[in-house]
Amino acid sequence: MTENHDYLGMDRDPNLQLKASVLVLQLKGAGYAALFCLAAVLTIWALYGIGLLLPEESRETEDPTPFSYVLPVDETPRA
């Protein structure tokens, strides 16, 4: 014998199934977002850890592209 236990009271509120479905989809999306953020944080942390494993001499070397961020300033006289 199968008994239908209506714990959520769906017989009383016909919109409850829709609300429950929307809630489940929102929680699923929030879970995906949390996994993405956690993966990004773990990737950054892993790169930081790899950087700490490098020898000290590699951190003290000069920048291989020293002029990549320096913009020359033209000194033009103003009238």
N, C-alpha and C positions, 0 to 999 in steps of 0.2 A: 504494500500500500504506500503510495507516495503522498506525502503531505507537503503542501505549499506553505512554508512559513514566510509570511510577509513582514520581515523585520524592519524594513525601511518605510513601510506604510505606503507603498506605491499605488494601492487601490484608492487611497484618499486624495493623492496629488498626482495628476497625470503628467505634470511637467517634471516630476522628480527624476525620471529616467533620463531626460534630456540634460538636466542639471548635473546628474551623476556622470554622464558621458563627457560633458564639457569639463568637469572637474578632473576626471581621469586624464583627459588629453592635456590639460594645463599642467598637471603634475608630471606627466610623461615629458613634456617640453622642458619643464624646470629641471628634471633629471638629466636630460641631454645637455642642457646649458651648464649644469654643475660638472658633468663629466668633461665637457670641453674646457672649462676653466681650470679644472684640476689637471688635465693633460698639459695645458699651457704652463701652469705653474711648475709642474714636475719637469717639463722640458727646460725651462729657464734654470731651475735648480740643478739639473744634470749638467747643463753647460757651465754653470758657475763652478760646480764640483770638478769638472774636467779642467777648467782654468786654474783651479787651485793645485792640481796635480802637475802642472807645467813647471819646469825649472825656474828658479828665480831670475836667471839671466835673460830668459825670454820676456820677462815682464819689464826689464829695465832697458830694453833696446829702444832705439829711436823709431818713430812712426815711419813705416815704409812709404807712405804717401803724405808728406808733410804739407804739400800745397793744395791738397784736395778740399780743404775747408777755409783757406785764407783767400779772401777776395781783395784784390788791389783797390786802393782808394785813389781816385784821380784828384789831385789838388789843382783845381781850376780857379783862377782869380775871379772874384765876383765884382761886377761893376756897380 
